[in-house]
Amino acid sequence: RGSRTRHAKDFAAGGFTLVPGRDEKDPVEVKTLADPDHPGGFLILCLSALRREKETAMLSRTEARLLANIAALRKNIEEGRIKKRAVFERKIGGLQKKHPRVARFYTLTHENGTLSATRDDEKHRHANDLCGDYMLKTDQSMDPTKIWSLYMVLLQAEEGFSCLKGTLGLRLNFHQLESRVEAHIFISVLAYHLLTWVRESLRACGDLRDWKTLRRLLSTHSLTTILPLSDGRILHIRKPSLPDLEQALLYAKLHIDWKSAY
């Protein structure tokens, strides 16, 4: 965020190119600048409409929480619950630490037994204007739309491996044998390929739901039967149940014949 503030004039100057192939509801524009700090390097300035809406909403919610905390602190001061200056200053510091993104817009003063908050509207407006703006750094003299596409591929890979670490338990393990390390890497890469196939297949059908949503949707399409045996052993038999309408539609998009499992 500090970098985009530094280049606020470049963002406002225009001259951006629309990234082709994007949905009309989520346009992204990019342009290239020479990196002043690294000779031979380039800065890719990016404008995202969807990201702007998200960051603006986050800023608004955070500001509302800060104002609510300030109002609660003001009430405690006016009702005499907080009298010592050291306690008051510690409370103020706690608010600033809890809401750093919006606390920088406000100046808090303690006068006449009450707390007042003054907002710097110019700084606040400037921060709102930068919502949805971000920068990429590269040493490649490529078309900015191509750089942005490569960046999105990297994000998708990171998100994919994050899902695998969380849902499949393929997080880092300190194996003692090289063969186990190779097996772990092989399973992780294979799982990532399957995840990518699922997501791209659904994306081609216009289904943009994330992996967590898909897992939650399909989590009920299985039943586990527990059979205790006379010798003390317990068998767990896991079988798929009949899919509901939403699950069946998902399988159809992936060209999976769920009926063959019965």
C-alpha positions as CSV (number, residue, x, y, z in Angstrom):
1,R,0.0,0.0,0.0
2,G,2.9,2.3,0.6
3,S,4.1,1.8,-3.0
4,R,0.8,2.6,-4.5
5,T,0.6,5.8,-2.4
6,R,3.9,6.8,-3.8
7,H,2.7,6.3,-7.3
8,A,-0.8,7.8,-6.8
9,K,-0.2,10.4,-9.6
10,D,0.7,7.6,-12.0
11,F,-2.5,5.8,-11.2
12,A,-4.6,9.0,-11.7
13,A,-2.8,9.8,-15.0
14,G,-4.7,7.2,-17.0
15,G,-3.3,5.5,-20.1
16,F,-4.3,2.0,-18.9
17,T,-5.0,-1.0,-21.1
18,L,-8.0,-3.3,-20.5
19,V,-7.0,-6.9,-19.9
20,P,-8.8,-9.0,-22.5
21,G,-11.0,-12.0,-21.7
22,R,-12.2,-10.6,-18.3
23,D,-15.8,-10.6,-17.2
24,E,-17.6,-7.3,-17.7
25,K,-18.4,-7.3,-13.9
26,D,-14.7,-7.5,-13.0
27,P,-12.6,-5.5,-15.5
28,V,-8.9,-5.1,-14.9
29,E,-6.7,-2.4,-16.4
30,V,-2.9,-2.3,-16.5
31,K,0.0,-0.1,-17.7
32,T,3.8,-0.3,-17.5
33,L,6.2,2.2,-15.9
34,A,10.0,2.1,-15.5
35,D,11.0,1.2,-12.0
36,P,12.8,4.3,-10.6
37,D,14.5,2.2,-7.9
38,H,15.8,-0.6,-10.1
39,P,17.3,0.2,-13.5
40,G,16.0,-2.3,-16.1
41,G,13.0,-3.1,-14.0
42,F,9.4,-2.4,-14.6
43,L,6.3,-1.6,-12.5
44,I,2.9,-2.9,-13.7
45,L,0.2,-0.6,-12.3
46,C,-3.2,-2.5,-12.0
47,L,-6.7,-1.2,-11.5
48,S,-9.4,-3.8,-10.4
49,A,-13.0,-2.8,-10.1
50,L,-13.9,-5.8,-8.0
51,R,-10.9,-5.3,-5.7
52,R,-11.9,-1.7,-5.3
53,E,-15.4,-2.6,-4.1
54,K,-13.9,-5.2,-1.7
55,E,-11.3,-2.9,-0.2
56,T,-13.7,0.0,0.1
57,A,-16.2,-2.3,2.0
58,M,-13.4,-3.5,4.2
59,L,-12.3,0.0,5.0
60,S,-15.8,1.1,5.8
61,R,-16.4,-1.9,8.1
62,T,-13.1,-1.3,9.9
63,E,-13.9,2.4,10.3
64,A,-17.4,1.6,11.8
65,R,-15.8,-0.8,14.3
66,L,-13.2,1.9,15.3
67,L,-15.9,4.5,15.8
68,A,-17.9,2.1,17.9
69,N,-14.9,1.4,20.1
70,I,-14.2,5.2,20.4
71,A,-17.9,5.7,21.4
72,A,-17.6,3.0,24.1
73,L,-14.3,4.5,25.4
74,R,-15.9,8.0,25.5
75,K,-18.8,6.7,27.5
76,N,-16.4,5.1,30.0
77,I,-14.5,8.4,30.4
78,E,-17.7,10.5,30.8
79,E,-19.1,8.1,33.4
80,G,-15.9,8.2,35.4
81,R,-14.8,4.6,34.9
82,I,-11.5,5.8,33.5
83,K,-9.8,8.6,35.4
84,K,-6.1,8.0,35.2
85,R,-4.3,9.5,32.2
86,A,-2.0,6.5,31.9
87,V,-5.0,4.2,31.5
88,F,-6.6,6.5,29.0
89,E,-3.4,6.6,26.9
90,R,-3.1,2.8,27.0
91,K,-6.7,2.5,25.8
92,I,-6.0,4.9,22.9
93,G,-2.9,3.0,22.0
94,G,-4.9,-0.3,22.0
95,L,-7.4,1.2,19.6
96,Q,-4.7,2.4,17.2
97,K,-3.0,-1.0,17.3
98,K,-6.3,-2.8,16.7
99,H,-7.4,-0.7,13.8
100,P,-4.2,0.5,12.1
101,R,-5.8,0.9,8.6
102,V,-8.3,3.5,9.7
103,A,-6.8,4.9,13.0
104,R,-4.3,6.9,10.9
105,F,-7.3,9.1,9.7
106,Y,-8.3,10.1,13.2
107,T,-6.8,12.4,15.9
108,L,-8.1,11.6,19.4
109,T,-8.1,14.3,22.0
110,H,-9.2,14.2,25.7
111,E,-10.6,17.5,26.8
112,N,-13.1,18.6,29.5
113,G,-13.7,15.1,30.6
114,T,-14.7,13.7,27.3
115,L,-13.1,12.1,24.2
116,S,-13.3,13.7,20.7
117,A,-12.3,12.2,17.4
118,T,-11.4,14.3,14.4
119,R,-11.0,12.8,11.0
120,D,-8.6,14.0,8.3
121,D,-11.0,14.0,5.4
122,E,-8.3,14.7,2.8
123,K,-6.3,11.7,3.9
124,H,-9.4,9.5,4.1
125,R,-10.4,10.5,0.5
126,H,-6.9,9.9,-0.8
127,A,-7.0,6.4,0.7
128,N,-10.4,5.6,-0.8
129,D,-9.2,6.8,-4.2
130,L,-6.4,4.2,-4.1
131,C,-8.7,1.3,-3.2
132,G,-8.5,-1.4,-6.0
133,D,-5.0,-0.1,-7.1
134,Y,-2.0,-2.4,-6.8
135,M,1.4,-2.9,-8.4
136,L,3.5,-5.7,-9.7
137,K,7.3,-5.6,-10.1
138,T,9.2,-7.4,-12.8
139,D,12.5,-7.5,-14.7
140,Q,10.7,-8.8,-17.9
141,S,9.9,-6.4,-20.7
142,M,6.7,-8.1,-21.7
143,D,3.2,-6.8,-22.4
144,P,1.6,-5.7,-19.1
145,T,-1.5,-7.9,-19.8
146,K,0.8,-10.9,-20.1
147,I,2.6,-10.1,-16.9
148,W,-0.7,-9.8,-15.1
149,S,-1.9,-13.1,-16.5
150,L,1.3,-14.8,-15.2
151,Y,0.7,-13.2,-11.8
152,M,-2.8,-14.6,-11.7
153,V,-1.4,-18.1,-12.5
154,L,1.0,-17.7,-9.5
155,L,-1.9,-16.7,-7.3
156,Q,-4.0,-19.7,-8.4
157,A,-1.1,-22.1,-7.7
158,E,-0.6,-20.6,-4.2
159,E,-4.3,-20.9,-3.5
160,G,-4.4,-24.5,-4.8
161,F,-1.5,-25.6,-2.6
162,S,-3.0,-23.8,0.4
163,C,-6.2,-25.8,-0.1
164,L,-4.3,-29.0,-0.4
165,K,-2.3,-28.4,2.8
166,G,-5.5,-27.6,4.7
167,T,-8.0,-30.1,3.4
168,L,-5.8,-33.1,2.4
169,G,-3.1,-32.6,5.0
170,L,-0.3,-32.3,2.5
171,R,1.6,-29.8,4.5
172,L,5.3,-29.9,5.1
173,N,6.6,-33.1,6.7
174,F,10.2,-33.7,7.7
175,H,10.8,-37.1,6.1
176,Q,13.9,-39.0,6.9
177,L,14.2,-41.0,3.7
178,E,14.6,-39.5,0.2
179,S,12.0,-41.9,-1.3
180,R,9.4,-40.6,1.2
181,V,10.2,-37.0,0.2
182,E,9.8,-37.8,-3.5
183,A,6.5,-39.7,-2.8
184,H,5.2,-36.7,-0.8
185,I,6.0,-34.3,-3.6
186,F,4.5,-36.6,-6.2
187,I,1.2,-36.9,-4.4
188,S,1.1,-33.1,-3.8
189,V,1.7,-32.3,-7.5
190,L,-0.8,-35.0,-8.6
191,A,-3.4,-33.6,-6.2
192,Y,-2.8,-30.1,-7.5
193,H,-3.3,-31.2,-11.1
194,L,-6.6,-32.8,-10.2
195,L,-7.6,-29.7,-8.3
196,T,-6.7,-27.5,-11.3
197,W,-8.7,-29.8,-13.7
198,V,-11.8,-29.6,-11.5
199,R,-11.6,-25.8,-11.2
200,E,-10.9,-25.2,-14.9
201,S,-13.7,-27.7,-16.0
202,L,-16.2,-25.9,-13.8
203,R,-14.9,-22.5,-14.9
204,A,-15.6,-23.5,-18.5
205,C,-19.2,-24.1,-17.5
206,G,-19.5,-20.7,-15.8
207,D,-19.2,-22.1,-12.3
208,L,-16.8,-19.9,-10.3
209,R,-17.2,-21.4,-6.8
210,D,-14.1,-22.0,-4.8
211,W,-12.7,-25.3,-3.6
212,K,-14.0,-24.9,0.0
213,T,-17.5,-24.4,-1.3
214,L,-17.3,-27.5,-3.5
215,R,-16.0,-29.6,-0.7
216,R,-18.8,-28.5,1.6
217,L,-21.3,-29.2,-1.1
218,L,-20.1,-32.8,-1.7
219,S,-19.3,-33.6,2.0
220,T,-22.8,-35.1,2.4
221,H,-22.5,-37.5,-0.5
222,S,-21.1,-40.3,1.5
223,L,-22.2,-42.6,4.3
224,T,-20.0,-44.5,6.8
225,T,-21.3,-47.7,8.2
226,I,-19.6,-48.8,11.5
227,L,-19.6,-52.6,12.1
228,P,-18.3,-53.9,15.5
229,L,-17.1,-57.5,15.2
230,S,-17.2,-60.3,17.8
231,D,-13.4,-60.3,18.0
232,G,-13.3,-56.6,19.0
233,R,-12.4,-55.2,15.6
234,I,-14.4,-52.4,14.1
235,L,-15.0,-52.1,10.4
236,H,-15.7,-48.7,8.7
237,I,-17.4,-49.1,5.4
238,R,-17.7,-45.9,3.4
239,K,-20.2,-45.8,0.5
240,P,-21.6,-42.9,-1.5
241,S,-25.3,-42.1,-1.1
242,L,-27.6,-40.8,-3.8
243,P,-26.6,-37.3,-4.8
244,D,-29.1,-34.4,-4.4
245,L,-29.9,-32.2,-7.3
246,E,-27.1,-29.7,-6.7
247,Q,-24.5,-32.5,-6.4
248,A,-25.8,-34.3,-9.5
249,L,-25.5,-31.0,-11.5
250,L,-21.9,-30.6,-10.3
251,Y,-21.0,-34.2,-11.4
252,A,-22.6,-33.5,-14.8
253,K,-20.4,-30.4,-15.3
254,L,-17.4,-32.6,-14.6
255,H,-18.7,-35.4,-16.8
256,I,-18.7,-37.9,-13.9
257,D,-21.1,-40.8,-14.2
258,W,-22.0,-41.2,-10.5
259,K,-24.5,-44.0,-11.3
260,S,-21.7,-46.3,-12.1
261,A,-20.8,-46.4,-8.4
262,Y,-24.0,-48.3,-7.6
